[in-house]
Amino acid sequence: MPYQILPYSYARAKELGVKIAPSTTRNKKIDVYDWRNNFITSIGAIGYGDYPTFWKHFGKEYADKKRRLYKIRHQKDRVVLGSAGYYADQILW
């Protein structure tokens, strides 16, 4: 079953000024595009959880714990503006 993009991710993408769509890249969840529909990157590995999915299935408290651990684990790549790690952090977490 393909990854279902939840409203949380759409809202986060809109705040960043980008568009998102289900990924055409194998084993990725989301493709990120600028407002001119130029491809930027693919984010989110299939098979791994993310904040909106954890919240939907396990509740906010559990999702918040997973978010905190994700941000610690990915500290180096999530702060590089424009990188896949940056967009994954901003849209999926």
N, C-alpha and C positions, 0 to 999 in steps of 0.2 A: 504494500500500500504506500503510495507516495506521501511525503511529508505535507501536513496540513498547516499552512501559514495562519497563525491566529491573529486576531485584531491587535493585540499588544505589539506584534512585530510591524504591522502596517503603520500603526501610530508612531512608533519609534523611527521608522524609515522616513515618514513625512516630516518629523521634527528635524531630521538630518538633511532634508532636501533631496532625497533619493527615492527611486522606485524599486520595488522588489517583486519578484515573480518566482514560481517554483523553478528550481534549477534544472537546466538542461545538461549539467555536468553530472556524470555518474558518481554516486556516493556523496553528493552535496545536497543540502536542503533548499537553499535560496540563492538566486542570482540577484546582484545589486546593479542598478543602472542609474545614470544621472538623469536629469529631467529631459534631456535630448535623446533618451533611450540608448546612450552609449554604454556598453558593458563596462563595469568596473571590476567586479570580482564575484566569485562564488564563495559562500560561507556555510558553516555548519555541516559537520560530518553526519551522514545518516547513521543511525545506530547509537548516537549519543543524545542525551537529554539537553534541554535548554530551559530557561526560566519560564516562559509561558506554558510549555508542556508539563513541567513539574508542577506548576501552580494548578493547572487544569486537573491533573490526575491525583496529586497528593496534598494540595493545599498550599496556602501562602507561606506558612511557617517553614515547611520543608523546602519550598522553592527558594526562600531567602537564605537558608543555610547553604544550599547548592550554589547559589549566586556568589556568596562570600568566598567559598572555596574555589570557584572558577576564577574569580578576579585575582585571587592570590596566585593560583597556578599559572595564569597567563599574563602576569604583570608586565613582562618585557614586551610582548608583541601587541597587547591591546591598547597601548598608548601611542603607537606609531600611526599618526594621522593618515588616513587613506588606505591603510593596509587591510588585508582580509581579517586579521585579528581585531583591528579597530572596529570594522563594521560588524563582525560577529559579536563583539562585546556590546556595542551600542544597540544592535537590533535584536539579538537573541538573549541578551542578559540584562 
